[in-house]
Amino acid sequence: MEARGETFDRGPLASVPAWALGAAAAALIAVVLVLLAVAGDDSLPDRLGPPVEELAVERTQLEPNRIELTLRNTGPDAVTVSQVFVNDAFVDFAGGEEAIGRLGSDSLTLTYPWQEGQPYLISIVTATGLVIEHEIPAAVETPRADGDLFALMALLGTYVGIVPVLLGMMLLPAMRRFRPDWIRVLMAVTVGLLAFLAVDATLEGLDLARESGGAFGGAELLVLGAALAYLVLTAVDRRLRARGEAAGEGVEGGSRLALMIALGIGLHNLGEGLAIGSAYAIGELALGAFLVVGFAIHNTTEGFAIVAPLTRSRPSVRRLVALGLIAGAPAILGGIIGASVTNPELSTLLLGVGVGAVVQVIVQIAPAMRDRAGRLLDTATAGGVAVGLIAFYLTGLLISV
């Protein structure tokens, strides 16, 4: 019987290093794939039927008397743009002289005196006669990505992200007087809040996925972002858990949970800021006191969720402010990205990141809900989850982005 750890290879390659064997296998695979690609063109028949042409409009930018479209070829065949119509009227355009290859992009600049607030239907005619339509529900001049826009998004992100989260965290002194059983209910309310966040972001991501051209995936990007965020935050949590155990904090340290909740909410607010910036860029967001107050009330519940694990500890004011910034400041970055880069694929990916982060945090919080018998859901915690869901739903009615 072979000893544990001893190799079973007694063949002629036993003396060859493992890295050399791996490199040789990779080289052989690459050679075979290249041969298949070269031989495939000569040995396989041509595809029957007409070319398959697909174009997606990734970005629409409106300036006085100009409409600029960024196109991407999402189909298998090259596409050449021959004519463009706006509301059935032929218009002059620049760009599109060369065929757009698979996954390639190009910009068309249309000369057209559009009117603010009016709807427009743009029809792009390819060289084969295929008509690809793009609708502008209400024309509005695209804001320039300059310092003024960034300052506005920073201000708006502060109003709807940082300020309400810090306000919600001010409930910590009152929460410290709760009895131990009430803490379990608080954690259940937190799970309800986060669960609604995850569901809401998932639905929004699926809506964006349907709007994307599909060149780089639609719903797949949502799943990819969620999976990556979940794995990264799991690694971060394991690291924090090890450090906490080494410092004698315990496996379920409140500081670690609070930080994980802040990280998860921060990644969610990145996607929320993205939605705000995108809506503002295309004229679908009316800035005003009602919007700011609505977001403030809505996101105050996020601050409550962050401090729920800290009722049995005494964190410094500096630490609490840092947690609030971790959770709220990403709304600023999201707003800047959304206002300057209108891209459904990127938005879908970032919303997926928020979903995965929130789900990971729920997994971390759930053990704190167990009673002495080890039950995760009893009458009290089930009621707490329900309260969290209802609270986030009702405050969500105050905003519309």
BELJO-V509434 format. One record per residue. N is the residue number from 1. NEAR is the number of other ideal C-beta (glycine too) atoms within 8 Angstrom. Layout:
# BELJO-V509434
N&NEAR + N&NEAR
This chain:
# BELJO-V509434
1&2 + 2&5 + 3&5 + 4&4 + 5&3 + 6&6 + 7&4 + 8&5 + 9&6 + 10&4 + 11&5 + 12&3 + 13&7 + 14&8 + 15&3 + 16&7 + 17&5 + 18&6 + 19&6 + 20&8 + 21&10 + 22&8 + 23&8 + 24&8 + 25&8 + 26&8 + 27&8 + 28&8 + 29&8 + 30&8 + 31&8 + 32&8 + 33&8 + 34&8 + 35&8 + 36&8 + 37&8 + 38&8 + 39&8 + 40&8 + 41&7 + 42&6 + 43&5 + 44&5 + 45&3 + 46&3 + 47&4 + 48&3 + 49&3 + 50&4 + 51&6 + 52&7 + 53&11 + 54&10 + 55&16 + 56&11 + 57&11 + 58&12 + 59&9 + 60&13 + 61&9 + 62&12 + 63&9 + 64&4 + 65&7 + 66&10 + 67&15 + 68&13 + 69&14 + 70&12 + 71&16 + 72&13 + 73&15 + 74&10 + 75&10 + 76&4 + 77&8 + 78&9 + 79&13 + 80&10 + 81&16 + 82&6 + 83&7 + 84&13 + 85&11 + 86&14 + 87&6 + 88&6 + 89&6 + 90&5 + 91&10 + 92&5 + 93&11 + 94&6 + 95&8 + 96&10 + 97&3 + 98&6 + 99&6 + 100&15 + 101&7 + 102&8 + 103&8 + 104&8 + 105&10 + 106&11 + 107&9 + 108&14 + 109&10 + 110&14 + 111&9 + 112&9 + 113&4 + 114&11 + 115&6 + 116&7 + 117&6 + 118&8 + 119&8 + 120&11 + 121&11 + 122&15 + 123&11 + 124&15 + 125&12 + 126&14 + 127&7 + 128&7 + 129&6 + 130&7 + 131&8 + 132&11 + 133&8 + 134&10 + 135&8 + 136&12 + 137&4 + 138&8 + 139&11 + 140&9 + 141&7 + 142&10 + 143&8 + 144&6 + 145&7 + 146&6 + 147&5 + 148&7 + 149&13 + 150&10 + 151&8 + 152&8 + 153&16 + 154&11 + 155&8 + 156&13 + 157&19 + 158&11 + 159&10 + 160&16 + 161&18 + 162&13 + 163&11 + 164&17 + 165&17 + 166&12 + 167&10 + 168&16 + 169&14 + 170&8 + 171&10 + 172&11 + 173&7 + 174&6 + 175&11 + 176&8 + 177&5 + 178&8 + 179&5 + 180&5 + 181&7 + 182&8 + 183&13 + 184&15 + 185&12 + 186&13 + 187&15 + 188&16 + 189&16 + 190&14 + 191&15 + 192&17 + 193&16 + 194&17 + 195&13 + 196&13 + 197&13 + 198&12 + 199&8 + 200&10 + 201&14 + 202&11 + 203&8 + 204&11 + 205&16 + 206&10 + 207&8 + 208&12 + 209&13 + 210&7 + 211&6 + 212&15 + 213&12 + 214&8 + 215&10 + 216&6 + 217&9 + 218&11 + 219&10 + 220&7 + 221&15 + 222&17 + 223&9 + 224&11 + 225&17 + 226&13 + 227&9 + 228&10 + 229&16 + 230&12 + 231&9 + 232&8 + 233&15 + 234&9 + 235&8 + 236&10 + 237&12 + 238&8 + 239&8 + 240&11 + 241&11 + 242&8 + 243&8 + 244&13 + 245&10 + 246&6 + 247&6 + 248&5 + 249&8 + 250&7 + 251&6 + 252&8 + 253&10 + 254&11 + 255&13 + 256&13 + 257&13 + 258&15 + 259&11 + 260&15 + 261&17 + 262&13 + 263&14 + 264&14 + 265&17 + 266&14 + 267&15 + 268&14 + 269&17 + 270&15 + 271&17 + 272&14 + 273&21 + 274&16 + 275&13 + 276&18 + 277&16 + 278&12 + 279&11 + 280&16 + 281&12 + 282&10 + 283&7 + 284&5 + 285&9 + 286&4 + 287&7 + 288&6 + 289&5 + 290&7 + 291&12 + 292&12 + 293&9 + 294&11 + 295&13 + 296&13 + 297&10 + 298&13 + 299&15 + 300&13 + 301&13 + 302&15 + 303&18 + 304&14 + 305&14 + 306&17 + 307&16 + 308&15 + 309&12 + 310&12 + 311&13 + 312&6 + 313&7 + 314&3 + 315&9 + 316&6 + 317&5 + 318&6 + 319&9 + 320&12 + 321&9 + 322&8 + 323&15 + 324&15 + 325&9 + 326&11 + 327&18 + 328&19 + 329&12 + 330&13 + 331&16 + 332&14 + 333&11 + 334&19 + 335&17 + 336&15 + 337&13 + 338&18 + 339&13 + 340&9 + 341&6 + 342&10 + 343&8 + 344&12 + 345&14 + 346&10 + 347&15 + 348&17 + 349&12 + 350&14 + 351&17 + 352&16 + 353&15 + 354&18 + 355&17 + 356&17 + 357&16 + 358&17 + 359&11 + 360&15 + 361&15 + 362&12 + 363&7 + 364&10 + 365&15 + 366&10 + 367&7 + 368&11 + 369&13 + 370&9 + 371&8 + 372&3 + 373&4 + 374&6 + 375&7 + 376&7 + 377&7 + 378&7 + 379&5 + 380&10 + 381&15 + 382&10 + 383&10 + 384&17 + 385&14 + 386&9 + 387&10 + 388&18 + 389&12 + 390&9 + 391&12 + 392&15 + 393&9 + 394&7 + 395&12 + 396&10 + 397&6 + 398&10 + 399&9 + 400&2 + 401&7
